[in-house]
Amino acid sequence: MIKIRLMTRIQVIMMTGALLLASCGAAVPELTPTVTFNADDVRTQAVGTFSADLTQTALAAPTDTPTATPTLPTLATLPASTASTPFGAATVAGAAPTSVTSCYGLTFVSDVTIPDNTQMTPGKAFTKTWKVLNAGSCAWEAGFKFGLTGGEAMGSSPLTLQSSVAAGAQFDLSVPMTAPNTPGTYRGNWRMSTASGQFFGDEVYVVIVVGGGAAATSTGAAATAIPTATPTQP
């Protein structure tokens, strides 16, 4: 009997404790987070997110690289030539190349002395004179040379002008010569040049017959009628 009462009390005590515990637990309110929304904050965050997305998209997009425009090379301007070369002219071997100055000219007029095929005794001294015209637009200057360009020199030397000859003026070119000692027909070709060696104008010539030799068949003194090579420059 005592045992039953003791157990009953224990049960009551346990139930009472359970009730107390239950009542204490019920007194503690459940914590539930409360979220408060602000419309302006939501809009601000949305705009910021959209702007960030646009920025990332722009950075990720490929950048257009300007295409290089090809540049054409500039052609160098070639200097204009002021010299002319006579057509069909031959160059003497070893002669320094020079060019003919276009403003100078010489035209044969006549043989003043020693016409073509003049008979000469061997070793005879004579003077050949040509009348020529300054047919250019420039005066012949002192120092210009009239010299042999082919054939027989006949003991002669180049003639150097001692004074100028105006454009359009006629002038006598006289060269002392000596007939060769051997019979035959002899011919020498002559031409005017500047002091620096630029040949110009007609080529003239002298033809003599020594000791009864055969006369030359060519006549006249103009350079255009002479099929001989003349030293000119390219």
Sequence and secondary structure as in RCSB ss.txt:
>XXXX:A:sequence
MIKIRLMTRIQVIMMTGALLLASCGAAVPELTPTVTFNADDVRTQAVGTFSADLTQTALAAPTDTPTATPTLPTL
ATLPASTASTPFGAATVAGAAPTSVTSCYGLTFVSDVTIPDNTQMTPGKAFTKTWKVLNAGSCAWEAGFKFGLTG
GEAMGSSPLTLQSSVAAGAQFDLSVPMTAPNTPGTYRGNWRMSTASGQFFGDEVYVVIVVGGGAAATSTGAAATA
IPTATPTQP
>XXXX:A:secstr
 HHHHHHHHHHHHHHHHHHHHHHHHHHS          HHHHHHHHHHHHHHHHHHHHHHS              
       EE  TT B  TT     EETT   EEEEESSS TTEEE TT EEEEEEEEE  SSS B TT EEEEEE
E  TT   EE SS B TT EEEEEEEEE  SS EEEEEEEEEE TTS EEEEEEEEEEEETT    S     GGG
  S  B   
